[in-house]
Amino acid sequence: MTALAAAGSAAVVQAAGTDAWGAVRRAVARWFGRGDPARERAELARLDRTDANLAGTEGELGRRLRDDEQISWRTRFEIALDDLDDGMRAGLADELRALVDELGDLNSRGRTVVGQVTASGPGGQAVVGDVRNYGNPVNIAEMHGDVRFGHPSPPDPNEG
């Protein structure tokens, strides 16, 4: 259950501040709410605080805040699962596994980042910076450097 809770918390934190956030936010609130509208509203408020806490954070501070939020959400998922009898726990764990898969799909569609792309030829582009791809196929014939998925690294202060 700990690994499942960790996967759920990672998905929540990865989605914060992305185009996937709205769908992730609603899905997580529904999972915690379990049909109780008041509980669901409370979870939406918690999720909004997470998003606000992580907004615009970069560098070491951003990493620490993301780690803190991930620990907090992992603990919330663990408590939610621990507070149930075995039968209900198994059912809710299955729902969380499905939710984690769904959140992974949402996050991958809303957050593919490719840094420093150069392309040439008809319809080609030369780009320095970030290219966000929302689920469209990308063909790379030749690449020099790295491809990173997730938050891009902040630029070195010497780079401007």
CORFENKA-V630507 format. One record per residue. N is the residue number from 1. SS is DSSP state (hx for helix, st for strand, lp for the rest). PSI is psi in whole degrees, 0 to 359 (* if undefined). D_LAST is the distance of its C-alpha to the last C-alpha in whole Angstrom. Layout:
N	SS	PSI	D_LAST
N	SS	PSI	D_LAST
This chain:
1	lp	329	45
2	hx	317	42
3	hx	321	40
4	hx	316	41
5	hx	321	40
6	hx	320	36
7	hx	319	36
8	hx	316	36
9	hx	322	34
10	hx	319	31
11	hx	320	32
12	hx	310	32
13	hx	322	28
14	hx	329	27
15	hx	337	28
16	lp	131	27
17	lp	6	24
18	lp	173	25
19	lp	338	27
20	lp	349	30
21	hx	314	30
22	hx	314	33
23	hx	320	35
24	hx	314	34
25	hx	311	35
26	hx	318	38
27	hx	317	39
28	hx	318	39
29	hx	320	40
30	hx	318	43
31	hx	313	44
32	hx	325	44
33	hx	329	46
34	lp	44	49
35	lp	357	50
36	lp	108	50
37	hx	323	48
38	hx	317	48
39	hx	320	46
40	hx	318	44
41	hx	320	43
42	hx	320	42
43	hx	322	40
44	hx	320	38
45	hx	318	37
46	hx	317	36
47	hx	321	34
48	hx	322	32
49	hx	320	32
50	hx	311	30
51	hx	316	28
52	hx	320	27
53	hx	327	26
54	hx	351	24
55	lp	126	22
56	lp	11	18
57	lp	137	18
58	lp	173	16
59	hx	209	15
60	hx	318	18
61	hx	316	20
62	hx	317	20
63	hx	316	21
64	hx	318	24
65	hx	320	25
66	hx	318	25
67	hx	316	27
68	hx	315	29
69	hx	322	30
70	hx	319	31
71	hx	316	33
72	hx	312	35
73	hx	325	35
74	hx	316	37
75	hx	318	39
76	hx	316	40
77	hx	316	41
78	hx	315	43
79	hx	317	45
80	hx	320	46
81	hx	322	47
82	hx	333	49
83	lp	7	51
84	lp	158	53
85	lp	167	56
86	hx	318	56
87	hx	312	57
88	hx	323	54
89	hx	315	51
90	hx	317	52
91	hx	316	52
92	hx	327	49
93	hx	318	47
94	hx	318	48
95	hx	320	46
96	hx	321	43
97	hx	315	43
98	hx	320	43
99	hx	317	41
100	hx	318	38
101	hx	315	39
102	hx	316	38
103	hx	322	35
104	hx	318	34
105	hx	315	34
106	hx	315	33
107	hx	320	30
108	hx	328	29
109	hx	329	30
110	hx	3	27
111	lp	24	25
112	st	125	24
113	st	128	21
114	st	126	20
115	st	145	16
116	lp	70	16
117	lp	136	19
118	st	131	20
119	lp	154	24
120	lp	169	26
121	lp	180	30
122	lp	124	32
123	lp	6	30
124	lp	165	27
125	lp	151	23
126	st	124	20
127	lp	134	17
128	lp	123	13
129	lp	218	13
130	st	142	16
131	st	124	19
132	st	130	22
133	st	123	25
134	lp	60	28
135	lp	0	31
136	lp	149	31
137	lp	148	32
138	lp	130	29
139	lp	129	30
140	lp	113	28
141	lp	324	30
142	lp	136	28
143	lp	136	24
144	lp	109	22
145	lp	208	20
146	lp	154	20
147	lp	126	22
148	lp	141	21
149	lp	133	23
150	lp	203	22
151	lp	132	19
152	lp	154	16
153	lp	144	14
154	lp	148	11
155	lp	152	8
156	lp	137	7
157	hx	331	6
158	hx	344	5
159	hx	356	4
160	lp	*	0
